Amino acid sequence: MAVNRDHVLRSAAALLTRKSTATMDEVARAAGISRATLHRHFAGRDALVRALESLGIAECGAALDTARLDEGPAGEAVRRLVRAIEPAAGLLAFLYTENQLFEGEEQNAGWTRIDDRVAALFRRGQAAGEFRIDLTPAWLTEALYGLLASGAWAVAEGRVAPKDFTHMIVELLLGGATRREEP
């Protein structure tokens, strides 16, 4: 029987989003395959996490494209981005805590491309006078990632309604990032 790699990755992502310490046995069960089959596709947890990283980068890239970051007011583009990335937020929350992905020379260049695109959106908003200029685009980008991860965890734990995900993140981020007129 052929194993659908995408199904295995999405099953692993769903499990690890809920339980980041899940064992390879638990991942295999969640995917409906044996541990031996899982190990034939992913030599160990590190290989699985790297494959999930590639999936996360692809999901982020697709969300960035869907959000049309260069169109309309930057604040609306942020709203579209959060809405577009919401289905992958749980996976991103898991990846956000995987320090091995962000240390050393083996860091995937895909994250840098994503960071650059998001930071460019915040720079555009600053240039247009929509966002505060005392907060760097890099900080606003990191704040967005942190809010996405926190929102995903809160929804997964039932502390926040899924329908409120986009609204809460965008309102908190932009409420703190919106440029205020001097009195």
C-alpha positions, -999 to +999 in steps of 0.1 A: +000+000+000+014+034-010+017+060+018+004+094+011+033+116+024+010+147+025-015+128+047+013+117+070+026+152+074-008+168+079-016+141+105+017+147+123+011+185+122-024+181+137-011+159+165+020+179+172+000+211+173-020+196+201+008+177+217+043+189+208+059+161+228+042+133+209+063+103+202+070+088+167+047+059+177+019+084+184+026+102+151+024+069+132-009+060+149-024+094+141-014+089+104-028+054+104+005+037+096+030+016+115+061+031+131+083+012+107+065+028+078+068+062+094+106+056+098+110+046+062+097+081+052+113+100+081+144+087+097+135+103+130+119+132+147+144+157+133+136+145+097+099+148+104+102+183+119+123+194+089+096+180+066+069+199+086+091+230+083+090+227+045+052+223+047+049+253+070+070+274+046+049+264+017+017+271+037+030+306+047+041+313+011+006+304-002-010+326+025+012+355+016+002+351-021-035+348-012-033+379+010-021+401-019+002+421+004+008+449-021-029+457-027-049+484-008-042+498+026-015+479+046-039+474+075-063+455+052-035+435+039-025+424+074-062+414+080-061+393+048-028+377+058-041+366+092-073+353+076-053+334+049-027+319+074-053+308+100-056+272+086-019+268+091-016+286+124-014+255+145+014+241+125+032+274+126+027+275+164+044+242+167+072+252+144+076+285+162+087+266+193+111+243+175+144+260+183+164+236+161+148+252+131+162+287+139+197+279+151+229+276+133+238+276+096+211+251+086+183+276+089+160+273+060+162+303+037+124+301+032+118+317+066+140+347+056+119+351+024+087+350+045+101+375+070+112+398+042+077+398+027+059+404+059+084+432+070+079+448+036+042+450+043+049+468+076+074+491+060+047+500+034+023+507+061+048+530+079+056+548+047+019+554+041+015+568+076-007+538+087+017+523+112+038+537+139+074+544+129+089+539+163+083+501+160+106+484+135+092+462+107+112+434+121+096+438+156+061+440+140+068+409+121+079+390+152+048+404+171+026+390+143+042+356+146+038+355+183+002+365+181-005+339+155+011+312+177-008+324+208-040+325+189-036+290+176-028+277+210-058+295+226-082+281+199-067+246+202-073+247+240-108+260+236-101+293+254-109+313+223-136+307+197-121+299+162-144+325+146-126+352+167-090+343+157-085+368+129-103+397+147-084+393+180-050+391+163-055+419+139-072+442+165-044+437+190-016+440+165-030+470+147-043+486+178-007+487+191+008+494+157-015+521+144+001+555+142-015+581+165-019+617+155-002+641+178-026+662+199 
